[in-house]
Amino acid sequence: MESITKWLQTAILRPFPEVDLAPLFGKPRGKLKLTPEALLEAIQGPALAEWALREARRFQAARLPKGPGGRPSQYRDSSILLMAVVQTLWHKSYEAIIDLVATRPSLAHALGFGERTISQGQYWERRKQLGVLPFLFFFLALVAQLVRLGVITGTGLIVDSSLLSAWRTDDPGARWQKYAGKKAVFGYKVHTVLCAQSDLPVFMLFTPAHPHDSQVGWFVVLMAAWLFRFSVQVVYADAAYFDWRMFKVVHDILHAHPAVHYNPRRKGKRQLATLFFLEQWQRLVTAPRTAIERHFAWAKRYFGLKDFQCFTLLRVMQFALLVYIAILAVALAATRYQRPELRRSRSMVIAHL
């Protein structure tokens, strides 16, 4: 614990990019119906993508020098990253996004393509080669912009996880998670830290399904607080996070209040269930935690978090990051268009294609 804290204190974190976030003027009522070009402009997609790629290269191994021969690369990594964001936001298949870019010159220009656009096979390979870090930094850059606008405050944090079933039964990255009295799940787990004031994600970590929440929860809370220098006052969590590491991080390091739910069955249900303070405590911590449960249900239903058709930890984590990027992109676009009531409404912000 002390070594991780020392590493966070001494880590050299470059400042997040500062882009133009001046208010935009659109429809004061009804749907915004933003096209992909308008949305990329609203979230300053090209600038954030270039920053994310530069930061990712700091942590990636240097590529071997290219030998003689072979076809030179025609498409920039930023174009691939932004194309993946558009694909996720509009729920397009690989074939559909390729056709959309090829038949829409304005979108191809917004993504950074020239007269010739990318093929389906090359796009699949180039997106795979990007790995996870560019998408992670793009996600963090979006969080930073929402912090700058005051949408995300970080004074209250909520942490929880959700299970995602694997697409294939032979997925080498997935693991089994078994619960007493419940059906076992073979798949992955997405650990999320939510801002209690805005109900928007500020940090996430993707793992196979078997790690217990108490092993990961303290780390994601600590990372979220340190990355954005939040002045955390309270951290909400369910009984799975009732662990000494969580209390040490929240109380001793963040100097915040740990509002962690307590399960009376640990000390005997009859002995503690009648105590008045436990009933009041449950009321205190249960209401904020329902926000993150709604977040998972909303992300799965409206942004397709559970509908991935890929396997291996790398590919599924990339998909999950893209879903969280889509959530923040909608919130940032709605904020810049001065429509805060639409921050969590994908169907009201983006246009149907």
PyMOL commands that set and color helices and strands:
alter all, ss='L'
color gray80, all
select helices_A, chain A and resi 2-10+36-42+45-59+77-89+94-103+105-111+120-130+133-148+213-227+239-241+244-253+264-266+269-272+276-302+313-336+340-342+346-349
alter helices_A, ss='H'
color red, helices_A
select strands_A, chain A and resi 156-165+175-177+185-195+200-208+234-237+257-260
alter strands_A, ss='S'
color yellow, strands_A
deselect
rebuild
show_as cartoon
